[in-house]
């Protein structure tokens, strides 16, 4: 991780950065996201995921969008994102309206917010003014993004390395309330996990449901909802599913198994004995914090003409 991205920074960004230079910028991104969402609701969680993945590698600089051999988008983590064309579409419209003004990094940040709103989640003001990076390396992805087998300790370290704390970890992983994942990322939990059967941390009544989606030696690209029963609505049922042993990814379920993260998730579920905490408010706070990881502003970086290539 580059030194500049080890701390969350906010210098140079502000709400309404484009109010004079491109007043319609946010509405163009919003309408583009809405149009693609109407034809494919999977666009929303994928755009949210893209923002996470971009910010955790080299900061929020749209390095995830750059084409080429051995770039971030060639990795297992990022090749499955289905929304590169959504960002490209928004960029084309923005370049027609305000050439050379709006960064690809800001398009990603705005589109993530718009996606949460479209799934009945909270709305918030997104500080803008990020600039685009010029480097994208596949070799930096695995070390920085949370992997599906990462323990809570490893997840905490990856968050801490970019200036985020354990509360941010729990709130942001809660974003898995929307979207799905491929069998290849969790199918191993369903069969010979311990040598004698499924992962014992999975609710036994949930196992057949997952096995029906992911048969042994079946298609690793088949998909299961991360938040069973509510995958298209932004809510706290994902955390309820973790509480009930219905986390699909091992790294997600680990957040409930580990006392240090469970105690931070419990207040979101209004459980007896815990002072309630508003999940939407905490998610927004952590999203804004995350969106400032290693941002490039001022004369740093560039405003790309197209999002998939440096100028």
Secondary structure, DSSP 8 states (H G I E B T S, - for coil): --GGGSSB--TT-BTTTTTTT-TTHHHHHHHHHHHHHHH-THHHHHHHHHHHHHHHTTSSSSGGG--STTSGGGSHHHHT---HHHHHHHHHHHHHHSTTTS-HHHHHHHHHHHHHHHTT-------B--BB-S---GGGHHHHS--TT--HHHHHHHHHTTT--HHHHHHHHGGGGS-EEEGGGTGGGGSSSSSSSS-TTS-HHHHHHHHHHS-TT--TT-EEESSTT-TTS-SSHHHHHHHTT--SSHHHHHHHHSHHHHHHHHGGGT-TTS----HHHHHHHHHHHHTTBT-B-TTSSB--SBTTB--
